[in-house]
Amino acid sequence: MTDTPNLQRPGPPRLDDIIAVCFYGWVIFVVLHLLKGRLFHAGIDTVNMTATGILWYLARQDTGRHQALLGHLNLLVSLVGLVLVALFSGQGQAMAGWYLAILPLIAVYQSGARSALAWTIVGLGCLTLVHLSTTYYPIAPEYIAAGSEVLFGQIFMMGALSLFAIASRRENSRYIHTLEDYERALIEKADALAAHAEDLQAARDEALTALRVKGEFLANMSHEVRTPLNGVLGMTRVLLNTPLTADQRKMLVSIDTSGQALMSVINDVLDFSKIEAGEMQVERTPFALRDCIEDVLELFSRTAFEKGIDLAYLPHEDVPNRVVGDMHRIRQVLLNLVNNAVKFTPANTNGSVIVQTARHGENIEIHVVDTGIGISAEDQVRLFESFVQVDSSMARRFGGTGLGLSISRGLVENMGGRMAVHSEVGVGSTFTVTLPLPEAPALLQTMDLEEAIALIDRSLLIIGEDSPSRRALAAVADAWAMNVDASVDTDALEEILDVSPPDLVVVWDSQPAQDAYQRLQRACTAMPVLLCTSLVDVDAEVRGFDGVIHRPLRLRHVLTALLTALDLDHDTNEGASVSKQLPLNVLVVEDNAVNQQVVVNMLQRLGYSPTVASNGREAVDHVKNTKVDFVFMDMHMPDMDGLEATRQIRGLHDGQGPWIAALTASVAEDQRNACIEAGMNDFVPKPFRFDTLVAAIERAGEQRGWLTATNGDSGVESLRELYRGRTREFQALVRRHIETSDELVASMKEALRTSNVGALRMSAHSLKSSAAMFGEAEISSDAAEIEQAAKNNSLAGASKVLSRLSDTWQVTRARWEAELADDPSSP
C-alpha cells in the first residue's frame, strides 16, 4: 500500500531562496561601488554580502529548527547594511527611502504579516532617524546624480520583487505537485482498503461459518455426551439412596466421583468456547443460596474426610437465603473454587476449607478460605489466565486443565460481578466472588421454617473443639432460637449439666470430645446424644448414640436429626413441603427409560406422583384427556419430538395450557430460542439434579401464582396447616410462644435498665426468629432493629423501638388469648 505523502499548507518561499536574493543584491552593490571607485562603500557591502552568505549557507543546512532565527538575522543584517549605506552615501534623502523600502518586502515573503509589521515599524524608525540626521559622510568621488540614484533604487526594488515572486511561484508549484501526489496516494489507499475490506468480509463470513459449525458440533456433542452420562449419574444417585453394603457404596461413590469429574471437564470445554464466542447467557431466577453452597460442599465431603480437612459454611446473618441470580453458574464457580481449595490443602494438617458469605446492599460476597499451600504474589498475576497452572509440576501432582479459574472469572464477570484472590505462601488462600444477588420475594418458605418452630428455646450442648464446623452448627442452632453451649472442658460441662441439663447433646468425633463425652456419659444418659462425624457411621447407634449429623452440615439434615432425637413430629420427606404448597399434576415426557426413572424418583421425593409419556404423541393425547399443570418435556424423541408436541399442546389450549419445561442436554442458544418459539416456559438441564427440579417448579409457581404461602401471616398459616388435626398441640405451642415472648420482652427491658448489651442482643435475636415463624412481621422487624442497635451499642435507639415493640406485643398477645378463649376445645 502506498504511503501518504507529508502534506503541508503553502507558506512563504523557502528561507534559503529569500536569503539568496538578498545575497545577490549585495553582490550587485559591491560591483557597482567598485565600478564607481567607492572602496569604502564596497567594503560595507562586502561585509553585508559575507554575513548574508553565511546565513544562506546555514539556511541550506538547517532542517527547520532555526528557520525563524536565521530569517530574523537576515533581516537585521539587511537593515544595518542599508542604514550604513544610506548614511555614508552622501545622498541619504534619495537612497534611504529606496533601500529601506525593500525591508518590509523581505519580511512579508519571509515571516508573514505579523513579522512584516514589526520589521516595518523598525525600518520606519531607522528611516526617520536617517532623514532627521543632518550629518552625512560623503566620500569622494562625488556620487551619481540623485535621479540616477532613484532610477537605480527602482530597478533594484523591481528586480528583488520579481525574484521574490519567482520564489513564491516555485513554492506554490511544489505544493500543487504535493497535492497531486497526495490525491494519487489516497486513491491507491482507498483501492487497497476496498480490497482489504473484501478480504475481511470473506474472512468474517468464513469465521461465522466456522463458528456456526462449531456451535452445532458443540450442541450435538453436548446432547450425545450428556444424555448417557445423565443416565449413569442419575441412576448412581438413585442407587446411593438404597440399602447397600459398604463395598457397593464405595464403588458407587467412585463411579459418581468419576462421572462428576468427566462432566466437569465437558462443562469447562463447552463454557470456555461459549465465553470466547461471547454467547454465554445469564439467567436471573430465584434460588436458595444456602442450598447451592451446601450442595457443593457435600460433593467434597469424602475427599475432605480422607485428607482430614474440615468443610464448613458460615453465612453472615444478614445474608438472605433466597436470592435472584444464575444458580447453575454460581454453583459451577463454587465447585471450581472449593475443589481447588480441597485439592491444594495438605492432608493431615488439621486444615480447613470455609465458605463465608456477607451482604453489601444487593451485592453478596462469597469467600472461599483455605489453609492450603498458598500462592505467591508473582503467580497471582497470571492465575486467571487460560491453561495456566501456577506451578508446572501441579498438573502432574494435582491434575486439571488449567481452565477452571479462567472460566470462573469469565462466568462471574458475565454475571456482573468480580473475582479477587488474596493468598500467602504456606498460609492459605482466600478467593472472593462479589455478585449482584438481590433478595428474592418470599415465593416458598424454606423447608425447615415450619418445623424449626419446635426447637425454639430448646437447649443444645455441643461437645467439641473449636472448629469451623462447630461454629457453623452453633450459628444454625442460634438462628432457630435455641440456647447453645459449646465446650470440651470437662469441668465446664459438669457445671452445665448440674445447673441446667440440656435437651440435646451433640458430640464431635474428635478424640478430645470423645474423651470428654465418655467421662460424662453417665450424666448424659437421660438426654439424646448425637454424633457429628464426617462420614455415615453405621455403628453410631451401637456405640450408644441416638443419631448422626454429617459434615459438611446441611441445614435440612441437621434439622431432621435434631427433631428425630427429640422425638418431635416432623416430615421425613425433605421435599414434601414443595408438593404441599404447590399441589400439581405433573407429566414427564421422556423416551429414555433411565432418565424417566431418575426424574420420577426425584419428583416422588418432592411428594408428587408424576405420569410418564414416552414420546410427544403420547403427551399430547394425555393432555387432551387429563388436566395437567406441569410438563417436563424432552427435546429429542421418536414419533414426535418435544418442539412439535409443545406446539400441539399450545394449540389445544389456545396458546395457554400447562407450564412446559424443556429437558435438554443442549447448551446452544439457537436451541433455547427454538424452545421459546414453540411455546416452552423454562429449561431443565441434563444431567438432572434435585435442586434444579425444585427450582423449576418454584419458578412455575411464581409465574402462574400457584403458591399457597406468601409473606405476612404465611408463617402462622403454615403452622396451622402443619398442626391440622392436632388442635391441642397447636394451642400448647401458642401458649408456649406467649410465655416465651413475655419473658423475652421482659428480658430486653431488664437488659436496657442494666445496660447489658449482650443480653439485649440475645433476647432480641430470639424474639425476632419466633415472631417471624408466627407471622408477627412488625414485632420481628422491631426485634431485628433492637438487635442491630445492640450491636452498635446504641441503647438510646433501642429503648425507643422497644417501647413500640412492647405495645405491639400486648395487642398481639391479646389477639392470641382471644383466639384461645374462643376455641371450644381449649382447656
ChimeraX attribute file (.defattr): number of C-alpha atoms within 10 A of each C-alpha:
attribute: neighborCount
match mode: 1-to-1
recipient: residues
	/A:1	10
	/A:2	11
	/A:3	10
	/A:4	14
	/A:5	14
	/A:6	9
	/A:7	11
	/A:8	9
	/A:9	8
	/A:10	13
	/A:11	14
	/A:12	17
	/A:13	20
	/A:14	17
	/A:15	22
	/A:16	21
	/A:17	21
	/A:18	24
	/A:19	26
	/A:20	18
	/A:21	20
	/A:22	24
	/A:23	22
	/A:24	15
	/A:25	17
	/A:26	25
	/A:27	18
	/A:28	15
	/A:29	19
	/A:30	23
	/A:31	15
	/A:32	14
	/A:33	19
	/A:34	15
	/A:35	11
	/A:36	15
	/A:37	13
	/A:38	19
	/A:39	14
	/A:40	15
	/A:41	20
	/A:42	23
	/A:43	14
	/A:44	19
	/A:45	25
	/A:46	18
	/A:47	15
	/A:48	24
	/A:49	25
	/A:50	14
	/A:51	16
	/A:52	25
	/A:53	19
	/A:54	14
	/A:55	22
	/A:56	24
	/A:57	13
	/A:58	15
	/A:59	24
	/A:60	15
	/A:61	10
	/A:62	13
	/A:63	9
	/A:64	10
	/A:65	8
	/A:66	11
	/A:67	19
	/A:68	14
	/A:69	10
	/A:70	20
	/A:71	21
	/A:72	16
	/A:73	15
	/A:74	26
	/A:75	20
	/A:76	14
	/A:77	17
	/A:78	26
	/A:79	20
	/A:80	15
	/A:81	20
	/A:82	27
	/A:83	21
	/A:84	17
	/A:85	21
	/A:86	25
	/A:87	20
	/A:88	17
	/A:89	24
	/A:90	19
	/A:91	20
	/A:92	25
	/A:93	16
	/A:94	19
	/A:95	22
	/A:96	23
	/A:97	20
	/A:98	21
	/A:99	22
	/A:100	22
	/A:101	18
	/A:102	21
	/A:103	21
	/A:104	22
	/A:105	17
	/A:106	24
	/A:107	23
	/A:108	18
	/A:109	21
	/A:110	27
	/A:111	20
	/A:112	13
	/A:113	13
	/A:114	11
	/A:115	15
	/A:116	19
	/A:117	15
	/A:118	12
	/A:119	23
	/A:120	20
	/A:121	13
	/A:122	15
	/A:123	22
	/A:124	16
	/A:125	11
	/A:126	18
	/A:127	23
	/A:128	13
	/A:129	12
	/A:130	20
	/A:131	16
	/A:132	10
	/A:133	11
	/A:134	8
	/A:135	12
	/A:136	14
	/A:137	12
	/A:138	14
	/A:139	14
	/A:140	10
	/A:141	9
	/A:142	12
	/A:143	16
	/A:144	12
	/A:145	10
	/A:146	14
	/A:147	10
	/A:148	12
	/A:149	16
	/A:150	15
	/A:151	12
	/A:152	14
	/A:153	20
	/A:154	14
	/A:155	12
	/A:156	18
	/A:157	18
	/A:158	13
	/A:159	14
	/A:160	20
	/A:161	17
	/A:162	12
	/A:163	17
	/A:164	22
	/A:165	14
	/A:166	14
	/A:167	20
	/A:168	20
	/A:169	14
	/A:170	15
	/A:171	17
	/A:172	17
	/A:173	13
	/A:174	13
	/A:175	17
	/A:176	13
	/A:177	11
	/A:178	17
	/A:179	17
	/A:180	12
	/A:181	16
	/A:182	17
	/A:183	14
	/A:184	15
	/A:185	17
	/A:186	16
	/A:187	13
	/A:188	16
	/A:189	16
	/A:190	13
	/A:191	13
	/A:192	14
	/A:193	13
	/A:194	12
	/A:195	12
	/A:196	12
	/A:197	12
	/A:198	12
	/A:199	12
	/A:200	12
	/A:201	12
	/A:202	12
	/A:203	12
	/A:204	12
	/A:205	12
	/A:206	12
	/A:207	12
	/A:208	12
	/A:209	12
	/A:210	12
	/A:211	14
	/A:212	12
	/A:213	12
	/A:214	13
	/A:215	20
	/A:216	17
	/A:217	13
	/A:218	19
	/A:219	20
	/A:220	16
	/A:221	17
	/A:222	20
	/A:223	19
	/A:224	13
	/A:225	15
	/A:226	22
	/A:227	20
	/A:228	16
	/A:229	18
	/A:230	22
	/A:231	21
	/A:232	18
	/A:233	24
	/A:234	25
	/A:235	19
	/A:236	19
	/A:237	16
	/A:238	13
	/A:239	14
	/A:240	16
	/A:241	10
	/A:242	9
	/A:243	9
	/A:244	12
	/A:245	8
	/A:246	10
	/A:247	9
	/A:248	13
	/A:249	17
	/A:250	13
	/A:251	11
	/A:252	19
	/A:253	16
	/A:254	13
	/A:255	15
	/A:256	20
	/A:257	17
	/A:258	13
	/A:259	17
	/A:260	15
	/A:261	13
	/A:262	13
	/A:263	17
	/A:264	16
	/A:265	16
	/A:266	16
	/A:267	17
	/A:268	21
	/A:269	15
	/A:270	18
	/A:271	20
	/A:272	21
	/A:273	18
	/A:274	19
	/A:275	15
	/A:276	11
	/A:277	11
	/A:278	10
	/A:279	12
	/A:280	19
	/A:281	15
	/A:282	16
	/A:283	13
	/A:284	12
	/A:285	15
	/A:286	24
	/A:287	26
	/A:288	18
	/A:289	21
	/A:290	20
	/A:291	16
	/A:292	17
	/A:293	23
	/A:294	19
	/A:295	16
	/A:296	21
	/A:297	25
	/A:298	18
	/A:299	17
	/A:300	18
	/A:301	20
	/A:302	17
	/A:303	16
	/A:304	25
	/A:305	18
	/A:306	12
	/A:307	17
	/A:308	18
	/A:309	24
	/A:310	22
	/A:311	28
	/A:312	26
	/A:313	24
	/A:314	19
	/A:315	20
	/A:316	12
	/A:317	13
	/A:318	10
	/A:319	20
	/A:320	19
	/A:321	16
	/A:322	22
	/A:323	24
	/A:324	19
	/A:325	23
	/A:326	18
	/A:327	23
	/A:328	16
	/A:329	18
	/A:330	19
	/A:331	17
	/A:332	19
	/A:333	22
	/A:334	22
	/A:335	21
	/A:336	18
	/A:337	25
	/A:338	24
	/A:339	19
	/A:340	18
	/A:341	25
	/A:342	24
	/A:343	19
	/A:344	18
	/A:345	26
	/A:346	17
	/A:347	17
	/A:348	11
	/A:349	12
	/A:350	13
	/A:351	19
	/A:352	23
	/A:353	27
	/A:354	22
	/A:355	24
	/A:356	17
	/A:357	24
	/A:358	18
	/A:359	20
	/A:360	13
	/A:361	11
	/A:362	13
	/A:363	17
	/A:364	21
	/A:365	20
	/A:366	21
	/A:367	25
	/A:368	22
	/A:369	22
	/A:370	28
	/A:371	25
	/A:372	26
	/A:373	18
	/A:374	20
	/A:375	20
	/A:376	14
	/A:377	13
	/A:378	9
	/A:379	13
	/A:380	16
	/A:381	11
	/A:382	13
	/A:383	18
	/A:384	23
	/A:385	17
	/A:386	15
	/A:387	13
	/A:388	19
	/A:389	20
	/A:390	18
	/A:391	11
	/A:392	9
	/A:393	10
	/A:394	13
	/A:395	14
	/A:396	9
	/A:397	10
	/A:398	10
	/A:399	11
	/A:400	16
	/A:401	13
	/A:402	19
	/A:403	20
	/A:404	27
	/A:405	21
	/A:406	18
	/A:407	26
	/A:408	26
	/A:409	19
	/A:410	22
	/A:411	25
	/A:412	20
	/A:413	15
	/A:414	16
	/A:415	22
	/A:416	13
	/A:417	18
	/A:418	18
	/A:419	20
	/A:420	13
	/A:421	17
	/A:422	15
	/A:423	20
	/A:424	15
	/A:425	13
	/A:426	13
	/A:427	13
	/A:428	21
	/A:429	24
	/A:430	23
	/A:431	18
	/A:432	20
	/A:433	25
	/A:434	22
	/A:435	22
	/A:436	20
	/A:437	25
	/A:438	17
	/A:439	19
	/A:440	16
	/A:441	13
	/A:442	17
	/A:443	20
	/A:444	20
	/A:445	18
	/A:446	14
	/A:447	16
	/A:448	19
	/A:449	18
	/A:450	21
	/A:451	19
	/A:452	23
	/A:453	20
	/A:454	18
	/A:455	21
	/A:456	21
	/A:457	19
	/A:458	16
	/A:459	18
	/A:460	22
	/A:461	22
	/A:462	26
	/A:463	27
	/A:464	24
	/A:465	20
	/A:466	11
	/A:467	13
	/A:468	19
	/A:469	24
	/A:470	23
	/A:471	17
	/A:472	19
	/A:473	25
	/A:474	20
	/A:475	18
	/A:476	20
	/A:477	23
	/A:478	19
	/A:479	18
	/A:480	24
	/A:481	25
	/A:482	21
	/A:483	20
	/A:484	19
	/A:485	15
	/A:486	20
	/A:487	17
	/A:488	20
	/A:489	14
	/A:490	16
	/A:491	10
	/A:492	12
	/A:493	21
	/A:494	14
	/A:495	11
	/A:496	14
	/A:497	14
	/A:498	11
	/A:499	9
	/A:500	9
	/A:501	19
	/A:502	20
	/A:503	18
	/A:504	20
	/A:505	26
	/A:506	26
	/A:507	24
	/A:508	23
	/A:509	16
	/A:510	13
	/A:511	11
	/A:512	15
	/A:513	20
	/A:514	18
	/A:515	14
	/A:516	19
	/A:517	23
	/A:518	12
	/A:519	12
	/A:520	15
	/A:521	15
	/A:522	9
	/A:523	14
	/A:524	17
	/A:525	11
	/A:526	11
	/A:527	16
	/A:528	20
	/A:529	26
	/A:530	23
	/A:531	24
	/A:532	28
	/A:533	19
	/A:534	23
	/A:535	15
	/A:536	12
	/A:537	15
	/A:538	11
	/A:539	9
	/A:540	16
	/A:541	14
	/A:542	9
	/A:543	9
	/A:544	14
	/A:545	18
	/A:546	20
	/A:547	20
	/A:548	25
	/A:549	25
	/A:550	19
	/A:551	24
	/A:552	29
	/A:553	24
	/A:554	21
	/A:555	16
	/A:556	16
	/A:557	15
	/A:558	20
	/A:559	22
	/A:560	22
	/A:561	17
	/A:562	25
	/A:563	18
	/A:564	16
	/A:565	20
	/A:566	18
	/A:567	10
	/A:568	13
	/A:569	13
	/A:570	17
	/A:571	14
	/A:572	9
	/A:573	12
	/A:574	16
	/A:575	20
	/A:576	18
	/A:577	21
	/A:578	22
	/A:579	18
	/A:580	16
	/A:581	17
	/A:582	21
	/A:583	16
	/A:584	20
	/A:585	16
	/A:586	21
	/A:587	24
	/A:588	24
	/A:589	28
	/A:590	26
	/A:591	20
	/A:592	16
	/A:593	10
	/A:594	16
	/A:595	24
	/A:596	17
	/A:597	17
	/A:598	23
	/A:599	21
	/A:600	19
	/A:601	19
	/A:602	20
	/A:603	21
	/A:604	15
	/A:605	17
	/A:606	20
	/A:607	20
	/A:608	21
	/A:609	16
	/A:610	19
	/A:611	15
	/A:612	21
	/A:613	19
	/A:614	19
	/A:615	24
	/A:616	28
	/A:617	19
	/A:618	16
	/A:619	25
	/A:620	21
	/A:621	13
	/A:622	17
	/A:623	18
	/A:624	13
	/A:625	8
	/A:626	9
	/A:627	14
	/A:628	17
	/A:629	18
	/A:630	21
	/A:631	25
	/A:632	26
	/A:633	30
	/A:634	25
	/A:635	25
	/A:636	19
	/A:637	18
	/A:638	12
	/A:639	10
	/A:640	17
	/A:641	19
	/A:642	27
	/A:643	23
	/A:644	17
	/A:645	24
	/A:646	27
	/A:647	17
	/A:648	19
	/A:649	25
	/A:650	19
	/A:651	13
	/A:652	14
	/A:653	12
	/A:654	9
	/A:655	12
	/A:656	11
	/A:657	16
	/A:658	23
	/A:659	20
	/A:660	23
	/A:661	25
	/A:662	24
	/A:663	24
	/A:664	24
	/A:665	25
	/A:666	23
	/A:667	24
	/A:668	21
	/A:669	15
	/A:670	13
	/A:671	15
	/A:672	17
	/A:673	12
	/A:674	12
	/A:675	23
	/A:676	16
	/A:677	13
	/A:678	18
	/A:679	23
	/A:680	24
	/A:681	18
	/A:682	19
	/A:683	20
	/A:684	19
	/A:685	18
	/A:686	23
	/A:687	21
	/A:688	21
	/A:689	17
	/A:690	16
	/A:691	17
	/A:692	18
	/A:693	20
	/A:694	17
	/A:695	17
	/A:696	22
	/A:697	19
	/A:698	22
	/A:699	18
	/A:700	21
	/A:701	21
	/A:702	16
	/A:703	11
	/A:704	12
	/A:705	11
	/A:706	16
	/A:707	18
	/A:708	15
	/A:709	18
	/A:710	15
	/A:711	13
	/A:712	15
	/A:713	15
	/A:714	20
	/A:715	22
	/A:716	17
	/A:717	18
	/A:718	23
	/A:719	19
	/A:720	16
	/A:721	13
	/A:722	17
	/A:723	16
	/A:724	11
	/A:725	10
	/A:726	11
	/A:727	14
	/A:728	13
	/A:729	12
	/A:730	16
	/A:731	19
	/A:732	13
	/A:733	16
	/A:734	17
	/A:735	16
	/A:736	14
	/A:737	21
	/A:738	18
	/A:739	12
	/A:740	17
	/A:741	20
	/A:742	16
	/A:743	14
	/A:744	19
	/A:745	21
	/A:746	14
	/A:747	17
	/A:748	27
	/A:749	19
	/A:750	14
	/A:751	18
	/A:752	19
	/A:753	11
	/A:754	11
	/A:755	15
	/A:756	15
	/A:757	19
	/A:758	13
	/A:759	17
	/A:760	27
	/A:761	21
	/A:762	19
	/A:763	23
	/A:764	24
	/A:765	23
	/A:766	25
	/A:767	28
	/A:768	26
	/A:769	24
	/A:770	24
	/A:771	21
	/A:772	21
	/A:773	24
	/A:774	22
	/A:775	19
	/A:776	21
	/A:777	17
	/A:778	17
	/A:779	24
	/A:780	23
	/A:781	17
	/A:782	22
	/A:783	28
	/A:784	19
	/A:785	19
	/A:786	28
	/A:787	25
	/A:788	17
	/A:789	20
	/A:790	24
	/A:791	14
	/A:792	12
	/A:793	16
	/A:794	14
	/A:795	20
	/A:796	11
	/A:797	15
	/A:798	23
	/A:799	17
	/A:800	11
	/A:801	16
	/A:802	21
	/A:803	13
	/A:804	13
	/A:805	19
	/A:806	18
	/A:807	12
	/A:808	15
	/A:809	19
	/A:810	12
	/A:811	10
	/A:812	15
	/A:813	19
	/A:814	12
	/A:815	12
	/A:816	17
	/A:817	13
	/A:818	11
	/A:819	12
	/A:820	17
	/A:821	12
	/A:822	10
	/A:823	11
	/A:824	7
	/A:825	10
	/A:826	12
	/A:827	8
